[in-house]
Amino acid sequence: MKVVLQRSKEASVTVGGKVAGQIEKGFVLLVGITHGDTEEDARYVADKVVNLRVFEDEAGKMNHSLLDVKGEILSISQFTLYGDCRKGRRPNFMEAAKPAHARPLYEYFNKVLKEKGVTVETGVFGEMMDVKLTNDGPVTLILESK
């Protein structure tokens, strides 16, 4: 499992001209799932996401987590994170899990985040989406379960 995490001041996702999800301060997560990913991977990454200390304290140091600041999450499924661009000019997506495996694991990941007390908004799995965000920092991290 691979997640690109971006700290944001606000973000939204639109599908077919309609807002599907919208948050204020928190994280935008681009979530990629590969063939061997399991619920254990999803739990590991979810725990990492909510406990990462990347929000500033009074001294300007990154000492607060998403839970500390009561931030929100906009979670977007993103199979292209597993695109292999090493050969040729078009990405190879063979490492991206098929929807039958990826969708339930993506939904489970979001469920685990919610169980940790975080507001989670999402896009629509498998659909073309327009994502808008105001980066905060910018702070961008890549998390992997393996």
C-alpha positions in Angstrom: 0.0 0.0 0.0 1.3 3.4 -0.9 -0.1 6.7 0.2 0.9 10.2 -0.8 0.0 12.5 2.1 -0.3 16.2 1.6 -1.0 18.6 4.5 -3.8 21.0 3.4 -5.6 24.0 4.6 -8.7 23.0 2.6 -9.5 20.5 -0.1 -12.3 19.1 -2.2 -13.0 16.4 -4.8 -15.5 16.8 -7.6 -17.0 13.9 -9.6 -19.2 14.7 -12.6 -19.4 18.4 -11.7 -20.6 17.6 -8.1 -18.6 17.9 -4.9 -18.2 14.4 -3.6 -16.0 15.3 -0.6 -14.7 18.4 1.1 -12.5 19.1 4.1 -10.9 22.0 6.0 -7.5 21.6 7.7 -6.0 18.1 7.5 -4.6 15.7 4.9 -5.3 14.8 1.3 -4.4 11.2 0.9 -3.8 9.7 -2.5 -4.2 5.9 -1.9 -2.7 3.2 -4.1 -3.1 -0.5 -3.5 -1.1 -3.3 -5.0 -1.8 -7.1 -5.3 -0.3 -8.3 -2.0 -1.8 -5.6 0.2 -3.9 -6.8 3.2 -6.0 -5.4 6.0 -2.8 -5.4 8.1 -1.2 -3.0 5.6 -4.3 -0.8 5.7 -4.2 -0.7 9.5 -0.5 0.1 9.6 -0.8 3.0 7.2 -3.9 4.3 8.8 -2.2 4.4 12.2 0.8 6.1 10.7 -1.4 8.7 9.0 -3.3 9.8 12.1 -0.3 9.8 14.4 2.3 11.5 12.2 3.5 14.7 13.9 3.5 17.1 11.0 1.5 20.0 12.4 3.3 22.9 14.1 3.1 23.6 17.8 3.4 27.1 19.4 7.1 27.2 18.7 6.7 26.3 15.0 8.0 22.7 15.4 6.2 19.8 13.8 5.0 18.2 17.1 1.2 17.7 16.6 -0.6 14.9 14.9 -3.8 15.0 12.9 -5.6 13.8 16.0 -4.1 16.6 18.1 -5.3 19.3 15.8 -8.7 17.6 15.1 -7.9 17.6 11.4 -9.9 15.9 8.6 -9.0 13.6 5.8 -9.9 13.7 2.1 -9.0 10.1 0.8 -8.7 9.6 -2.9 -8.2 6.2 -4.6 -5.2 6.5 -6.9 -4.1 3.4 -8.8 -1.6 5.4 -10.8 0.7 5.5 -7.8 1.7 2.0 -8.9 2.6 3.1 -12.4 6.0 1.9 -13.5 7.7 4.5 -15.8 11.1 3.0 -16.1 10.6 1.7 -19.6 9.1 3.4 -22.6 7.0 6.5 -22.5 3.7 5.1 -21.2 3.3 3.9 -17.5 2.8 0.2 -16.9 0.1 -0.3 -14.3 0.6 -4.1 -13.7 1.5 -3.5 -10.1 -1.8 -1.8 -9.3 -4.4 -4.1 -7.8 -7.5 -4.9 -9.8 -10.7 -3.2 -8.5 -12.1 -6.4 -7.0 -9.1 -6.4 -4.6 -8.5 -2.6 -4.3 -12.0 -1.3 -3.7 -12.7 -3.4 -0.5 -9.2 -2.6 0.9 -9.6 1.1 0.1 -13.0 1.1 1.9 -11.5 -0.8 4.8 -8.6 1.7 5.1 -11.2 4.6 5.3 -13.2 2.7 7.9 -10.1 2.2 10.1 -9.4 6.0 9.8 -12.9 6.8 10.9 -12.7 4.3 13.8 -9.7 6.3 15.0 -12.0 9.4 15.4 -11.2 11.2 12.2 -13.7 12.8 9.8 -13.0 11.1 6.4 -14.4 12.4 3.1 -13.7 10.5 -0.1 -14.0 10.7 -3.9 -15.7 7.9 -5.9 -13.6 4.8 -6.5 -12.8 4.2 -10.1 -14.2 7.5 -11.4 -12.4 10.4 -12.9 -12.1 13.1 -10.2 -11.0 16.7 -10.0 -9.1 17.3 -6.7 -8.5 20.9 -5.4 -6.4 21.6 -2.5 -4.5 24.4 -0.8 -1.2 22.9 0.3 -0.1 23.8 3.8 3.7 24.2 4.0 3.8 22.5 1.6 4.2 19.2 3.5 4.1 16.1 1.3 5.1 12.6 2.4 5.0 9.2 0.9 4.0 6.3 3.2 4.4 2.7 2.3 3.3 -0.4 4.2 6.0 -2.7 2.8 
